[in-house]
Amino acid sequence: MLIRWKSYVLLSLGYLLCASPLVAADDNSRLEAHLATLNHDSFVDYILHHDVTLYSRLTLPEYTLVVDIGIVETRDEVLATAENLSVTSLRVEHDYFARNGDTAMVSGLLHVEGTVMGHPIPPQLRYLSVFVEREGEWRLLARSLTAYRDPRQSPPPE
């Protein structure tokens, strides 16, 4: 009986050691899906509907937004300026995820039709959203938006 018990423990331990990378990969897949959804919903609510409820709950007090024209905005500034957007169409694509401990990033493309303060918004923006885990909850620490131009679509320099 003792031999069977030892064999069971050794087999169970071996299984756990072999399976732990699979569990970690599964956890990362679930986290990626969760953060991609939060990211998507925060963009749609804020940009299309001017609803800052999710954005307010999701962002940390030290949140910073960096926009490619050189603007750096605090959380309070971002929350106060949702009405500056007039967007008729928005599609969010998620194409990259990485995690290191309690920090994760999600990136992708925004396809936008609209204006900000009357100025046209570039039709494609590359975004990078940085999340950190605080007290068991993933919160948005920083985000950047940069105009995207596919180099395959542009003529080569002369």
N, C-alpha and C positions, 0 to 999 in steps of 0.2 A: 504494500500500500504506500509506503514511504517513497519507493522508487517511482511509482506512478505520479505522486504528488510533485516530486522534484522535476520529473519530465514535463509535467503540465506547466509548472512555473517557468522552466527554461524555454519551452515552446511559446508560452504567452509572452515572455520577455522578448524573445526573438521576433515575434510578430509585431509587438509594439515598436521595437527599434526599427524594423523594416517599414512599418506603416506610417511612422511619424512624419516623414517627408510628404507622404500622400495627404495626411491630415492637414499639414501646413499649407500645401498647395490648394486643398479644398477650402481652407479658411481664407486664403488670399483671394481665391475666386469669388467667394461670397462677399468679402470686403470690397473687392473691385466692383462688383455689381451694385452693392449698396452705395458706395461713394459716387459711382457714375450716375446713379439715379438721383441722389441728392444734388449733385452738380447740375444735371439736366433740369431738374425741377426748380432749382434756385435761379437758373438763367431764364427759364420760361416765365416764372412768376414775376421776376423783377423786370425783365426787358419787355415782354409782351403785355403784361397786365398791370405793371407799376405796383405790384403787391410786394411789400418789403417784409411781410410776416416771417416767411421761411428764412430769408436772407438775414434778418435780424437775429433769429434764433440760432442759425447755423454759424455765423461769424463770431470770432473771438473779439474782445474789446480792442486788441492790438492789431486787428485785421488791416491789411494794406492792399490796395488795388493799384497796379502799375499799368498804364496805357502807353502804347508805343509813341504817341506824340509828345511824351515827356511828362504827362500828368501822373502824380502820385496822390492818391486820395486815401483818407482815413475811413474807418468804418462809418463814422457819423456823417462824413461828407457823401459817401456812397448812398447811405440810407436816405439822405435828404434830397438826392438829385434824380430819383427814379422818373419823375415827371418830365425831365429834360429829354427823354427818349420818345420817339415816335416811330415805332417799328410795326410793320405790317406782316412780316414773315420772319420766322426764325426756325432753323433746324440745327440741332446739336448733335455732333458726331463725337464719339469717344474712341480714341485710337491707341492710348498708351496708359499703363498703370505701373507704378513701382511703389514698393513699401520697404522701409527700413525701421524696424521697431515701432515706435509710436508716431511715425511720420509717414505719410503716403501722398503721392501725387497722381493726379489725373490730368491728361491732356487730350486735346482734340481740336476740331474745327467748329466754328459757328458760321452758319450761312445766314446772312442777315439782309433784309431789305428795310431801309428806314433812315432816319436822321437822328442826330443828337444836337440839340440846341439849333436846329435848322440846317446843320451841316451833314452832308451824306456820310453814312457809315460805310467803310469798306465792305464789299459783299462777302468777303471771307475773312475771318479772324482766327488766328491760332490762340488757344487759351491754355493756360497752365494753372491748375488749382492745387494748392498745397494744404493738406489736412493734417491735423495733429490730434492724437487721442488724449482727451482730458477727462479724468474721472469716468472712464468707460464709454465716453461719447466722442465721436469723431466730429471735429469742428474745423471750420475754414479759417486758416491763418493768413493766407495770401493768395492773390490771383493776378495773373498778367494777361493782357490782351494785346496782340500784335497783328497788324494787317498781314494777310497771307497772300503770297503770289507764287503759284506753282512754276518753278524754273523751266519745266518742260513745256509750258505754255507760252513762254516769252522768247523773243528772238535773241540769239547770242549777240554780245557786244561786238561792235565793228572794230 
